[in-house]
Amino acid sequence: QAEGRITLSKRGKYSKSEIKKTVGVFTAHQRGFGFVTVEGEPDDIFIPAEYVNGAMHMDTVEITISPVTTGRRKEGKVVSVIERGMKQVVCTYEASDNFGTDIFIPKERSKGAMSGHKVVVEITSYGKKGKKPEGKVVEIIGHIDDPGTDILSIVKAYDLPVDFSEKIMHQVQNVAKDVTPADM
């Protein structure tokens, strides 16, 4: 149903004013809240954690903008997710008994990943209220402590061709060898 509120005009007439809905792209923050970039709005709209409503990073969402602002920015609520922005994500795998990680991966879909592995995860279900998104590991990039894993993670995250990244990695490692602590 359409959300609305009753406003009283200067002449004493009551009228129902609709809360305006608008569409934008959601940017998630690791602390749970997020921001929505709306075309034509000079600032991003702040979305408090309790109003994220299952939206994930880079999703196209429909939001309502609150008429009351507490800070400098406008605040809003995600009403619905129109289109999912990310089908795969690069993340650090953590084996957990309480499934405290952001995306739940059933053991049989973990490809043998262990805690500390950087992995490419395909999101299989985006979750609902009280239910975490689910995914499956499609590739293990390497352990976060292994040389080159961080670079490869960035390459995967930006979807660059991997043969291109191999050349970059060798260059980076060669540069790293030339740098001595005295240069830093």
Long-range contacts (C-beta under 8 A, 24 or more apart in sequence): 3-64, 5-67, 19-64, 19-65, 19-67, 20-64, 20-65, 21-62, 21-63, 21-64, 21-79, 22-62, 22-63, 22-64, 22-65, 23-60, 23-61, 23-62, 23-63, 23-82, 24-60, 24-61, 24-63, 25-58, 25-59, 25-60, 25-61, 25-85, 26-52, 26-55, 26-56, 26-57, 26-58, 26-59, 26-60, 26-61, 26-78, 26-85, 27-57, 27-58, 28-52, 28-55, 28-56, 28-57, 36-61, 36-63, 36-76, 36-78, 38-63, 41-74, 43-72, 43-73, 43-74, 44-73, 45-73, 45-74, 45-75, 45-76, 46-71, 46-73, 46-74, 46-75, 46-76, 47-75, 47-76, 47-77, 47-78, 48-75, 51-76, 51-77, 51-78, 52-78, 53-77, 53-78, 53-79, 53-80, 53-81, 54-78, 54-81, 54-126, 54-127, 54-128, 54-129, 55-81, 56-81, 56-84, 56-85, 56-86, 56-123, 56-126, 56-133, 57-85, 57-86, 57-89, 58-85, 58-86, 59-83, 59-84, 59-85, 59-86, 60-85, 81-126, 84-123, 84-126, 86-123, 87-122, 87-123, 88-120, 88-121, 88-122, 88-123, 88-138, 89-120, 89-121, 89-123, 89-135, 89-157, 90-118, 90-119, 90-120, 90-121, 90-141, 90-153, 90-156, 90-157, 91-118, 91-119, 91-121, 92-116, 92-117, 92-118, 92-119, 92-144, 93-117, 93-118, 93-119, 93-137, 93-140, 99-132, 102-132, 102-133, 103-132, 103-133, 103-134, 103-135, 104-132, 104-133, 104-134, 104-135, 105-134, 105-135, 105-136, 105-137, 106-134, 106-136, 109-135, 109-136, 109-137, 110-136, 110-137, 111-136, 111-137, 111-138, 111-139, 111-140, 112-140, 113-137, 113-140, 114-143, 116-143, 116-144, 116-145, 117-141, 117-142, 117-143, 117-144, 118-142, 118-143, 118-144, 118-149, 118-150, 118-152, 118-153, 120-156, 147-173, 148-172, 148-173
